[in-house]
Amino acid sequence: MRHRESYRSVQDPNQSGLPFVVDGLLVIVGGGAVDVPLLKRLSAQGARLVGADSGGDAIMEAGLVPDAIIGDLDSISDPEGWPEATRVFHIGEQITTDFEKSLYSTRAPVTVALGMTGRRFDHTLSAISAATRFARERRIILSDEHDVALAMSGPFAFRLPKGERVSIYPLAPIDFVHSEGLLYPLDGLHLEQGGLIGTSNESLTERIEIEPADDTPWLLIVEKSHLPALLSALRR
């Protein structure tokens, strides 16, 4: 079990080379179900690759070389037998997951997380919790077999074809000021888990705008085919 009350004490590992800083797109790969074709496409587009513990094995199995491996290294095949270009960071604390270790040990404007969902429901919940914790600092996209989910805070505008599913999910109780381009507007709505949520909305126009009242984290969920549109919007 991970103990949240002690979390802040482990955010700054005293290791040379950390934080691992990326100017562009960072892909963190875990040990869950990994979309290998997507991983290869993102790598070909210049993304830097970090394996969260056994995620390093998943990167190698895809025929790629991780830039770094971060974690407690308890599930990786071999903590030492890696290409010279791969930097391995052992973080032994057991308060956080390997995904959290990878997040607090890296800096990147946009992060795509693969292999964090899809096999175990508790791992999926853990990944959402980690993304929530860092959503005010960075944009994190979780991917599963069907959808991508962008954890973020603040306003966001992006483009989608008309008639596409758009889900807004509150990661904490949140108020929305305004939205444009949605079948069911968010204007003045209060969303929270266990109450009103914003799943299965729909795009009415090709430009969607969403404006929350403050920096409370929220989740934007669309079909995986729209990942390029999200990445394009996040690069602006």
Secondary structure, 3 states (H helix, E strand, C coil): CCCHHHHHHHCCCCCCCCCEECCCEEEEECCCCCCHHHHHHHHHCCCEEEEECCHHHHHHHCCCCCCEEEECCCCCCCCCCCCCCCEEEECCCCCCCHHHHHHHCEECCEEEEECCCCCCHHHHHHHHHHHHHHCCCCEEEEECCCEEEEEECCCEEEECCCCCEEEEEECCCEEEEEEECECCCCCCCEECCCCCCEEEEEECCCEEEEEECCCCCEEEEEEHHHHHHHHHHHHC
